[in-house]
């Protein structure tokens, strides 16, 4: 397989919720979701959804939107009983959500609710390969890494097949090779930031800093690896870094996808 190199200009807000999400197991029974008036909660489902709500109930919400597998809810005011939402998944599953309000006297609710299927619930054979293909595609893995680093937590789709890894975060020189046309080996300092492992691939996010007084192009073809063919894709937020005097403009994030652990890929044992 040929190595794929991509340059993508990305921008994300760095805000994120610090509170751990609430996790609920779906066993074909109605699910109670608590809301405080004026506080948005994101509900993440195990599949893409559509939402049905009686017209008279819409006035109870300041915000009700859904995107892909996520539903965002904000109550306008406290409600006496509950509001029932019918959430239909693309597999045909109906999720019954009973929205109930709580007073401000309770502890702050997590901003995110994640709904999982019960272990005994069946997943169709057609669904499993689709999820596997998603996490194994290079663009999807790169997007996951970028969102995990920069996006608000509510926009990061958790995935059972991607796990975070510990990394040696020691800065490295010589991550890139030098050529007659590039001084990357002595101009670019590379620091591992975060790493993940999918089913067959590793994903590593690297901070790349130009420490020279000259602008320099980032050429993924110059990445130095121990095993030929182990590096599968490289995506940089910026293709050119200014001199180190330019501060943030001298630094970018590079995400690489590879088939060996990062330490083995670059020869750190």
Secondary structure as GFF3:
##gff-version 3
##sequence-region A 1 269
A	DSSP	beta_strand	4	7	.	.	.	ID=ss1
A	DSSP	beta_strand	22	26	.	.	.	ID=ss2
A	DSSP	beta_strand	31	35	.	.	.	ID=ss3
A	DSSP	beta_strand	41	44	.	.	.	ID=ss4
A	DSSP	beta_strand	49	52	.	.	.	ID=ss5
A	DSSP	three_ten_helix	55	60	.	.	.	ID=ss6
A	DSSP	beta_strand	61	67	.	.	.	ID=ss7
A	DSSP	beta_strand	70	75	.	.	.	ID=ss8
A	DSSP	beta_strand	83	89	.	.	.	ID=ss9
A	DSSP	beta_strand	94	101	.	.	.	ID=ss10
A	DSSP	beta_strand	112	117	.	.	.	ID=ss11
A	DSSP	alpha_helix	125	136	.	.	.	ID=ss12
A	DSSP	alpha_helix	138	150	.	.	.	ID=ss13
A	DSSP	three_ten_helix	153	155	.	.	.	ID=ss14
A	DSSP	beta_strand	163	165	.	.	.	ID=ss15
A	DSSP	alpha_helix	184	187	.	.	.	ID=ss16
A	DSSP	beta_strand	188	197	.	.	.	ID=ss17
A	DSSP	beta_strand	202	210	.	.	.	ID=ss18
A	DSSP	beta_strand	216	217	.	.	.	ID=ss19
A	DSSP	three_ten_helix	220	222	.	.	.	ID=ss20
A	DSSP	beta_strand	231	236	.	.	.	ID=ss21
A	DSSP	beta_strand	240	241	.	.	.	ID=ss22
A	DSSP	three_ten_helix	244	250	.	.	.	ID=ss23
A	DSSP	beta_strand	251	258	.	.	.	ID=ss24
A	DSSP	alpha_helix	262	266	.	.	.	ID=ss25
###
